[in-house]
């Protein structure tokens, strides 16, 4: 069965608190924190972008997988903040981690589910016998218009997963997708900041797709909510995944291990994948994990993953997601604006 051979994450060290952002716009920080269930978010340094973050995550995944990078036959980097409009991020990653030249590469874009789309693409190539190992990455340095509600959540981070059939730490039991033309979030070419549909991003967008994809997966595999030990949904804020879990009948305790959003914000394409990595950092052999991503525009990919006995030994080989969360330095709004090249 195709599964995860190695995984790794990366979160920039800088953080900015909700109170710091709110003070600039004379906003009610307490109400914002309560409404979004967010305390602070990660901020990329001046020399960090989607490519550098993807490389760091990929190197961590390689350490765990313990394979020759030249055995990786495909690299897909999902993001909505690729550093180049015309030039792939995936080839930069391949060169940096030593993959040689005999691999296929592409960048994927589907808002915040571009990383999980890459996982599905790698799964198909492995199942078809075209490659032995493949690398799928979700990485973003999310954009937000100053003063917009997104500014409190749009953050930066990356997660990488090497898939294969040998020495896996998590078997992918199945995947299911649900997609529609629902324009809840968009950014036209040449426009610096994205726009969003406000409350429209909830019920007809996020919840419809996350719930439908999850229900479709469970029906396909003959599973129910009680069959899962850990659950992670895309985390645009701290409220949506909790409400989705309630709608689907999941015990909220199952969200706990992968619920990283309140401390680092919405890392877009890396959001659900960083949650998955955080779960794998603590999961026990035999446990089953549900991950459902969400990308505006709109679509969701759901996966069921069964943890194997190898997880306890292999995850010792690289830095845990909680280590990145704990290693932080706070910045002022002025410093944050400078880092985001606003001044």
N, C-alpha and C positions, 0 to 999 in steps of 0.2 A: 504494500500500500504506500502511496506517495505521502510524504510527511516532511516535517521540519527537521533538518539536519543541524542547523545552527541559527541563532538569532542574535541580534544586537541592537542597541539603541543609542541615541545621543541627544542630550538636551543642553543647550547653551547655559552658561553659568549665571549670566545676568538675569535679574528679576525686577519687575516693577509692581508695586502694590496697587490695588484698586483705589485706595485712599489717595495715592499720589496723583493718579490720573484725574480722579474726581475733583481734586482741589483746584486744578487748572481750569475746569469748566464750571465751577461753582455748583457741582452736582452733589446729590445726597449719596455719599459712599455707602452708608449703612443699607439704604434701600437697594442700591445696585448689587452689593454683595449678597443680600438676601434674595433678590430677584434672579440673579445668575448663578448663585451658589459657587462663586469664584472669589478667591482671596488675592491671588497674584498671578502673573504670567511670565513666561520666559521671554527673553529679548536677545536676539543674535548680536554678536559683536560686529565691529566694522569689517573684520576679515572673515566673517562667516556668512555663507549663503546656502542655498539648497544643495549645491554640489559638495561643499566641504562637509556639511552635516551628513549627507548620504555616504560619503567616504568613511567618516568616523563610525557610523552605524555598521557599514559593510565590513570594516576591519574587525569590529567586535564579533560579528557573526562568523567570520572566518576563523577567529581564535577558538570559538566553540565548536565549529564544524570539524576543524583539523583536517582540511582537505587542501590539495594543491589548487590555488586559484585558477590555474590553467584548465582545470576540469570543469569549470563553470561554463556552460554552453550558451547561456542567455542571461542578459541583464535588462531589467525594466525598472525605470525610476519614475514613480508617480508623484506629481506635484502640480500646483497651480502657481508656483513662483520660480519656475526654471530661470536661471540667470541669463540665458540667451533665448531670444525669440526664435532665432534660426541657428541652431547648433545643439546637438544632444547633450544632456547631462550624463546619460548612461555611459557614453564612451569615456568621459572624464573619470567616472568611477572605475570602469574596467582597467584603464591605464594606471590609476593610482593604486589599485589593490593587486596589480600584477597578473591580470588575466591573459596576457599575450594578445593575440589578434584573432584567434579562431573562436569567435562567439558572435551571436546575434544580439543587437542592442536597439533599444527604442525608449523614448520618453512617452509616458502615458499622462493623459489629463482628463479627469472627470471629477472636478472639484475635490471633495475630501475622500472619495473612494478610489482614486487613481492607483493607490498602493495595493489594495485588495484586487483590483482588476489585473494588476501585474502578477499576483499570485495565481490567479486562474489561468493566465496565459502560460506561465511556467508549468503549471500542472498539466496542461494539454500537451506541451512539448515533451515532457517526461513520459507521460502515458503513451504518446505516439512513438516513443523510442528514438526521438531525434537528439535528445541531450541526456546526460547523466545527472547533472546538477544545474539548477538555475537560481538566480538571485533576483528577488523582488523587493523594492524599497519604496517606502512612503516618506517623503521629506518635504518640508515647507518652511519658509519664512513669510508668514501670512501678512497680507496687506490690510490696512484699515484706514479709513478717512479720519483725520483728527476730529475728535468730538463726537464721532458716531458711536453707537452702542457696541459695534465690533471692536472698537479700540480697547475695551476692557478684557477681551478674550483672545483676539488674534495673536498667536505666539509663534514659536519656532521649535522644531525638533525633528527627529528622524528615527525610523525603525527599519531594519533589514532582516530578511528571512531567506536562508538558503534551503531549497527544497531538493529532495532526492528520494531514493527508495531504500537506502542502506543506513543503518545506525541512526534512525530517526528518534527524536525525543517526543514527537507528537504526530500521530497518524491523522491525516485529514480524511474523515469518514465520508464527507460529502460537502457540496456547495450548492447554493441556490441564489438566483438573482431576481430582482424585481425592478423594472425601469419604466419611466414615462417622461413625456415632455412637460415637465412642471417647472416653469421659470421662476424659482423662488430666490435665486442668487445669481448674479452675472457680472461680467466685466468685459466690455467690448475692447477690441484691439486698439491700442494707443491711449486707453483711459487708465490713469494711474491707480485709482481705487475702485473696488467692487461696489455694487449696489445690491440691496436686498429687499425682499417683499414684506419686511416687518413681521407682523403676526401671521402672515400667509406662509411663512417658513415653517410653521408648526404642523397643524393638523393635516392639511392637504399635501404637505411636502415631507418633512422628516418622519412624522409618525406613520403616515400611510405606507411609506416605503420600508422603513425599518420593521414595522409590525408585519407587513405582508411578506417580506423576504424571510423573516424568522419563522413565521407560520408555515411558509412553503417548504423550508428546510426540514422542519420537524415532521411535516406530513410526508415528505419524500423519504425520510429515514425511519419513520415510525417511532419518533421520540416525542416526549412531552417535557414540560418545563422542569419537572422533578428529576429528570434524567441528567440534568446538567449541574455540575458542582460550582462552576464559575461562569460568569456572563459579562461580556463587554459590548457596549453599543458605541457608535460614534458619539463623541462628546463635544458638541458645539458650545455647550455651557454645562453647568452642573445640575440643571433641572430636567432637561429633555431625556437623558438616559434613564433617570429615576422614574419618570412618568411612563416611558416605554416599557420598562420592566414591570410596572404595576399593570399596564394594559395587557401584557402577555402572561401575567400570573406568576412571575418569578419572585422568589424571596429576595428582598433587597440586600440581604447579607451576601448574596452571590455576586453582587456588583463590587464589593469592597476592594478586593485585591487589585482590580484593574482600573479603579476610579482615580485617575491621575489628574483630571482636569482642574480641580479646585486649586492645585498648587502650581500648575504650569500653563493653564489656559488651553485654548483650542489649537492644536498643532496641525490642523487640517488633514492632509493626506497621511500624516503619521498618527493621528489621534487614536483610532481604534487599534492600530498596530502597536503603539506604545502601551496601550492597555493590555493587549495580548501578551506582550513581552513581560510586563509587570506581573501578570498572572503566572506565566511560565517560570518566573523567578521563585515562586513559592508553591506551585502546584505539586500535588503528590501523584506518584504513579497510579494509573488506573482511573484518574479523574477525567471528566469530560468537560470541555470548554466550548461555549458558544461565543462567536464573534460575529457581529453584524455591523458593517460599515454603512456610511451614508454619504452620497455626493449630491450636491445641489444640481438641479437641472433635468431629471433627478433619478437617482437609483441607489439600490442597496445590494451588497453581496453578503450572504450569510454562510458561515462555515461551522462544522462540528469537528472538534479536534480531541482525540483520545491520547492522554499523556502516557508515555512508556516509562519503563524502569530506568532508561538511560538519562533521564532528565536530571536526577540528583547529582550525578557525577559531572555531566557535561556543563551544567550551568555554573559550576565553580570556576570555569576557565575565563570568564569575562566579567566586566563591571555590571552590576545590577541597575535597573531603572531607578530604584529608590536611592541609590548612591548619587545618581545625577540630580535627582530631586533635592536631596539634602545639601549638595555642594552648590551654594548660591551666594551671590553678592547683589545687594539692592542698589538700584540707580534712581536718580531723580528724573523728573519729566524732561528737564533740559538735557540731561545726559542721554536719556532714551531717544529724544528727538534727534540728537546728533548722531547716535548710532544708527538710526533709521534714515540718516542723510536728509533730515528735514531742514537742518541748518548747517 
